[in-house]
Amino acid sequence: VLLLNQARLRALEDVDNILKEKETLQREINMLETRLAETDARLKVAAQEKINAELLEDQLQKLKNEISDKDLVKDTGEGLCEIQQTASNNDIPVIDPSSFSSFIEELKVVKEENVSLKSDLEVLKSTLANVRETHERMLKTEEERSSGIALEELELELAAVQENVREITNLKYECKSLSGKVEHLQALVGSASRQAAQTINILEQNQELSKQLDRLETSIEEAKSFKLSLEQSQQYNKLLEQQVKILEEHLLMSDKEIQSQVSLYRESVNEFHNTLERIKEESDRKKQDEPVDDMPWEFWSHLLLCLDGWLLEKKISNDDAKLLREMAWKRDARIRDVFMSCKDKQEDEAVTAFLKLVSART
């Protein structure tokens, strides 16, 4: 995935570089086109200057023919005027009139010396021939030897432009090939990105599967540990069951022993209760026979007064009152206990308790 991303980044960088180079080449093409247009304009200007030079040559030829006439000076002046007019009409630089005075004087000398004039004309012919042959020298002579250098520069620029045009065509072919390569790289990048996406999906699925595998392994470990703990608990339960059985047997034996002990204890308790009842009965008999001396005389006198009052009120009979008086004079513990228990009770309840005591005695 990292390699695919790096390849994609490199392809994008190459595409950016190619686009930048294309832009720079387009700017250079525009510059060369402007320079080519300037060169064409300069060539047109040079052609116009050549035409003007030819016209000037024709005028000089006419001047040469007219020099042979008698009215050389006059015709020469008219020819010069015509040359000046033609040059002014055609935007050709003309000679200053002050220089023409010396030229007229020379023509006078030439008129006098016809032979020397012919030689000068021959020299002029050779000069004009040289002008025809070498346009650059004529331009240098007429334009102070500057047009030739410009023409050479223009030719060099034209050659450079042609070379640049050839380079541009080559660059166009290269751009086409590079654009094809870029499209191919884009297709490769697209396929690589799709493969990367598929790889990422596969990796995500693998990660999810690895997580599920980890969860399954943990669950298996937990199941194993649970199984071990379950086996241990089963073994422990078996041991507990064995111990429980042993304890149950012991409990049965102990229950039997306890039941036998309880039966023995109950028998002994019953014997104890029987013995205790006999002892109580004997003690009660002894208490009934023995007077109670722990109460003061005021207690017994109050008891006797109560009995007399109940008799007068006819709440008790004479026989019952007689028996109760005997018990009070004997200071019997039973009548003392009944009287002590009836302190907080009502009178009817107290009378009933005393009557029960009499009936129990009889």
C-alpha positions as MATLAB code, in Angstrom:
seq = 'VLLLNQARLRALEDVDNILKEKETLQREINMLETRLAETDARLKVAAQEKINAELLEDQLQKLKNEISDKDLVKDTGEGLCEIQQTASNNDIPVIDPSSFSSFIEELKVVKEENVSLKSDLEVLKSTLANVRETHERMLKTEEERSSGIALEELELELAAVQENVREITNLKYECKSLSGKVEHLQALVGSASRQAAQTINILEQNQELSKQLDRLETSIEEAKSFKLSLEQSQQYNKLLEQQVKILEEHLLMSDKEIQSQVSLYRESVNEFHNTLERIKEESDRKKQDEPVDDMPWEFWSHLLLCLDGWLLEKKISNDDAKLLREMAWKRDARIRDVFMSCKDKQEDEAVTAFLKLVSART';
ca = [
       0.000    0.000    0.000;
       2.841    2.383    0.837;
       4.578    1.604   -2.456;
       1.353    2.209   -4.359;
       0.841    5.517   -2.575;
       4.435    6.524   -3.308;
       4.010    5.577   -6.987;
       0.811    7.556   -7.116;
       2.502   10.603   -5.567;
       5.403   10.303   -7.995;
       3.019   10.044  -10.930;
       1.174   13.139   -9.734;
       4.486   14.982   -9.349;
       5.492   13.910  -12.877;
       2.158   15.138  -14.197;
       2.660   18.486  -12.437;
       6.192   18.776  -13.838;
       4.954   17.909  -17.333;
       2.218   20.516  -17.085;
       4.724   23.101  -15.870;
       7.099   22.235  -18.738;
       4.182   22.441  -21.139;
       3.337   25.901  -19.828;
       6.960   27.035  -20.152;
       7.112   25.617  -23.708;
       3.880   27.373  -24.560;
       5.347   30.649  -23.285;
       8.497   30.065  -25.341;
       6.358   29.281  -28.403;
       4.464   32.524  -27.891;
       7.743   34.444  -27.539;
       9.134   32.807  -30.695;
       5.947   33.581  -32.583;
       6.238   37.237  -31.566;
       9.904   37.259  -32.566;
       8.991   35.603  -35.883;
       6.374   38.285  -36.482;
       9.001   40.941  -35.711;
      11.420   39.214  -38.105;
       8.768   39.145  -40.841;
       8.177   42.840  -40.303;
      11.901   43.532  -40.495;
      12.160   41.445  -43.679;
       9.321   43.450  -45.184;
      11.135   46.655  -44.232;
      14.352   45.293  -45.798;
      12.473   44.363  -48.986;
      11.008   47.847  -49.122;
      14.465   49.325  -48.649;
      15.776   47.092  -51.452;
      13.036   48.348  -53.746;
      13.921   51.908  -52.795;
      17.588   51.179  -53.557;
      16.659   49.845  -56.985;
      14.674   52.980  -57.647;
      17.674   55.022  -56.567;
      19.850   53.005  -58.926;
      17.487   53.702  -61.794;
      17.600   57.381  -61.004;
      21.405   57.267  -60.977;
      21.347   55.530  -64.349;
      19.148   58.248  -65.723;
      21.567   60.755  -64.220;
      24.477   59.070  -65.981;
      22.675   59.201  -69.306;
      21.787   62.836  -68.890;
      25.359   63.794  -67.961;
      26.382   63.260  -71.579;
      24.020   65.951  -72.770;
      25.039   69.546  -73.173;
      22.855   70.841  -70.429;
      24.552   68.597  -67.901;
      24.332   70.970  -65.052;
      20.748   71.814  -65.588;
      19.726   68.255  -66.165;
      21.789   67.183  -63.213;
      19.976   69.676  -60.986;
      16.644   68.530  -62.296;
      17.658   64.897  -61.824;
      18.800   65.569  -58.321;
      15.543   67.315  -57.571;
      13.668   64.386  -59.018;
      15.810   61.985  -56.975;
      15.116   64.013  -53.854;
      11.409   64.043  -54.618;
      11.384   60.297  -55.295;
      13.376   59.618  -52.171;
      11.061   61.790  -50.109;
       8.034   60.045  -51.595;
       9.522   56.614  -50.877;
      10.899   57.563  -47.430;
      14.506   57.168  -48.653;
      17.194   59.261  -46.951;
      18.467   61.972  -49.354;
      21.712   63.815  -49.564;
      22.043   67.274  -48.065;
      21.871   70.129  -50.692;
      25.129   71.592  -49.339;
      26.852   68.398  -50.483;
      25.335   68.741  -53.911;
      27.271   71.995  -54.551;
      30.513   70.140  -54.322;
      29.007   67.450  -56.463;
      28.082   70.075  -59.124;
      31.588   71.427  -59.054;
      32.862   67.932  -59.552;
      30.498   67.492  -62.473;
      31.902   70.649  -64.020;
      35.318   69.181  -63.603;
      34.014   65.951  -65.123;
      32.618   67.958  -68.071;
      36.008   69.393  -68.600;
      37.657   66.073  -68.107;
      35.423   63.630  -69.910;
      37.872   60.783  -69.600;
      38.099   60.969  -65.871;
      34.308   61.131  -65.707;
      34.010   57.929  -67.673;
      36.389   56.214  -65.285;
      34.368   57.525  -62.398;
      31.241   56.195  -64.073;
      32.904   52.812  -64.423;
      33.747   52.916  -60.745;
      30.146   53.864  -60.074;
      28.959   50.951  -62.198;
      31.167   48.555  -60.259;
      29.894   50.053  -57.043;
      26.289   49.615  -58.158;
      27.049   46.037  -59.169;
      28.479   45.418  -55.742;
      25.330   46.965  -54.328;
      23.208   44.543  -56.382;
      25.301   41.584  -55.287;
      25.551   42.470  -51.657;
      22.412   44.006  -50.268;
      23.957   44.140  -46.858;
      26.801   46.472  -48.016;
      24.318   48.806  -49.674;
      22.258   48.920  -46.488;
      25.417   49.593  -44.458;
      26.393   52.377  -46.869;
      22.932   53.992  -47.013;
      22.045   53.497  -43.354;
      25.572   54.113  -41.946;
      26.392   50.407  -42.027;
      23.799   49.408  -39.471;
      21.196   47.631  -41.561;
      23.571   44.781  -42.488;
      24.209   43.853  -38.885;
      20.472   43.993  -38.264;
      19.909   41.750  -41.278;
      22.500   39.265  -40.035;
      20.896   39.372  -36.635;
      17.539   38.862  -38.294;
      18.911   35.927  -40.252;
      20.444   34.494  -37.110;
      17.186   35.064  -35.286;
      15.340   33.501  -38.219;
      17.629   30.477  -38.040;
      17.163   30.389  -34.286;
      13.416   30.712  -34.788;
      13.478   27.879  -37.290;
      15.545   25.843  -34.865;
      13.113   26.737  -32.107;
      10.232   25.802  -34.389;
      11.860   22.446  -35.003;
      12.419   22.107  -31.257;
       8.814   23.130  -30.683;
       7.597   20.480  -33.103;
       9.808   17.964  -31.342;
       8.480   19.199  -28.036;
       4.944   18.889  -29.349;
       5.633   15.286  -30.280;
       7.241   14.802  -26.889;
       4.250   16.463  -25.227;
       1.939   14.138  -27.117;
       3.989   11.145  -26.061;
       4.180   12.499  -22.526;
       0.430   13.085  -22.505;
       0.008    9.478  -23.612;
       2.358    8.413  -20.876;
       0.465   10.608  -18.426;
      -2.817    9.031  -19.462;
      -1.196    5.629  -19.121;
       0.153    6.630  -15.712;
      -3.255    7.959  -14.723;
      -4.785    4.658  -15.764;
      -2.093    2.856  -13.779;
      -2.702    5.166  -10.824;
      -6.443    4.518  -11.092;
      -5.899    0.786  -11.199;
      -3.355    1.085   -8.389;
      -5.810    3.135   -6.339;
      -8.518    0.539   -6.985;
      -6.094   -2.213   -6.036;
      -5.099   -0.191   -2.974;
      -8.765    0.206   -2.030;
      -9.286   -3.524   -2.519;
      -6.129   -4.196   -0.501;
      -7.371   -1.880    2.248;
     -10.723   -3.675    2.271;
      -8.925   -7.024    2.431;
      -6.718   -5.734    5.259;
      -9.762   -4.460    7.125;
     -11.442   -7.845    6.634;
      -8.260   -9.558    7.829;
      -8.155   -7.288   10.870;
     -11.815   -8.056   11.599;
     -11.142  -11.777   11.156;
      -8.083  -11.522   13.410;
     -10.222   -9.757   16.023;
     -12.863  -12.480   15.722;
     -10.107  -15.099   15.976;
      -8.769  -13.406   19.105;
     -12.262  -13.338   20.578;
     -12.732  -17.012   19.709;
      -9.363  -17.881   21.247;
     -10.263  -15.974   24.405;
     -13.673  -17.673   24.506;
     -11.962  -21.058   23.979;
      -9.538  -20.280   26.804;
     -12.438  -19.236   28.989;
     -14.293  -22.427   28.026;
     -11.212  -24.503   28.863;
     -10.815  -22.756   32.200;
     -14.553  -23.158   32.830;
     -14.287  -26.829   31.889;
     -11.360  -27.285   34.284;
     -13.217  -25.460   37.027;
     -16.323  -27.530   36.227;
     -14.338  -30.767   36.425;
     -12.772  -29.601   39.677;
     -16.193  -28.624   40.993;
     -17.576  -32.023   39.931;
     -14.721  -33.761   41.716;
     -15.302  -31.523   44.715;
     -19.025  -32.298   44.553;
     -18.254  -36.018   44.462;
     -16.016  -35.612   47.488;
     -18.728  -33.588   49.179;
     -21.316  -36.236   48.342;
     -19.055  -38.898   49.794;
     -18.505  -36.778   52.876;
     -22.250  -36.096   53.057;
     -22.956  -39.815   52.878;
     -20.392  -40.439   55.581;
     -21.894  -37.617   57.632;
     -25.395  -38.976   57.071;
     -24.252  -42.368   58.292;
     -22.621  -40.702   61.262;
     -25.783  -38.667   61.787;
     -27.937  -41.773   61.667;
     -25.680  -43.432   64.173;
     -25.586  -40.288   66.281;
     -29.386  -39.925   65.953;
     -29.807  -43.444   67.215;
     -27.445  -42.737   70.052;
     -29.146  -39.398   70.727;
     -32.583  -41.013   70.673;
     -31.391  -43.670   73.073;
     -29.818  -40.971   75.222;
     -32.984  -38.862   74.979;
     -35.143  -41.787   75.967;
     -32.833  -42.433   78.871;
     -32.891  -38.710   79.680;
     -36.667  -38.619   79.512;
     -36.921  -41.579   81.775;
     -34.480  -39.981   84.177;
     -36.383  -36.654   83.893;
     -39.674  -38.408   84.563;
     -38.147  -40.110   87.527;
     -36.781  -36.754   88.640;
     -40.189  -35.091   88.229;
     -41.875  -37.878   90.115;
     -39.308  -37.607   92.846;
     -39.697  -33.821   92.835;
     -43.493  -34.102   93.051;
     -43.188  -36.465   95.960;
     -40.767  -34.083   97.624;
     -43.141  -31.152   96.999;
     -46.104  -33.035   98.388;
     -44.154  -33.996  101.421;
     -42.959  -30.427  101.875;
     -46.531  -29.124  101.433;
     -47.752  -31.546  104.021;
     -45.074  -30.437  106.341;
     -45.895  -26.787  105.678;
     -49.587  -27.361  106.254;
     -48.904  -29.064  109.500;
     -46.405  -26.460  110.574;
     -47.592  -22.891  111.458;
     -46.214  -19.859  109.701;
     -44.444  -17.548  112.077;
     -42.862  -15.143  109.699;
     -45.967  -12.816  109.470;
     -46.797  -10.274  112.218;
     -49.885  -10.382  114.409;
     -51.425   -7.414  112.602;
     -51.563   -9.489  109.400;
     -53.492  -12.301  111.099;
     -55.787   -9.911  112.944;
     -56.586   -8.146  109.676;
     -57.305  -11.527  108.071;
     -59.650  -12.475  110.918;
     -61.457   -9.145  110.649;
     -61.970   -9.716  106.919;
     -63.399  -13.177  107.597;
     -65.776  -11.770  110.241;
     -66.883   -9.052  107.862;
     -67.612  -11.557  105.066;
     -69.554  -13.650  107.575;
     -71.612  -10.674  108.679;
     -72.227   -9.788  105.060;
     -73.203  -13.424  104.476;
     -70.692  -13.860  101.720;
     -69.455  -16.990  103.397;
     -71.250  -19.549  105.533;
     -70.645  -20.245  109.205;
     -68.886  -23.526  108.495;
     -66.574  -21.961  105.968;
     -65.861  -19.068  108.338;
     -65.146  -21.541  111.122;
     -62.646  -23.498  109.000;
     -60.950  -20.344  107.776;
     -60.663  -19.001  111.345;
     -59.053  -22.266  112.410;
     -56.526  -21.992  109.606;
     -55.820  -18.362  110.534;
     -55.404  -19.193  114.242;
     -53.082  -22.040  113.239;
     -51.247  -19.616  110.958;
     -51.536  -21.973  108.030;
     -49.264  -21.065  105.092;
     -52.011  -21.800  102.535;
     -54.379  -19.142  103.870;
     -51.483  -16.736  104.121;
     -50.594  -17.304  100.476;
     -54.213  -16.856   99.335;
     -54.609  -13.671  101.335;
     -51.305  -12.269   99.989;
     -52.357  -13.057   96.416;
     -55.726  -11.332   96.868;
     -54.381   -7.964   97.975;
     -54.804   -6.321   94.559;
     -57.998   -8.207   93.637;
     -61.597   -7.288   94.234;
     -63.501   -8.567   97.230;
     -65.620  -11.075   95.298;
     -62.530  -12.621   93.725;
     -60.878  -12.837   97.154;
     -63.983  -14.546   98.635;
     -63.991  -17.038   95.763;
     -60.287  -17.824   96.346;
     -60.896  -18.493  100.049;
     -63.887  -20.715   99.301;
     -61.733  -22.736   96.882;
     -59.192  -23.144   99.658;
     -61.918  -24.516  101.972;
     -63.240  -26.902   99.325;
     -59.702  -28.158   98.591;
     -59.114  -28.881  102.278;
     -62.342  -30.830  102.666;
];
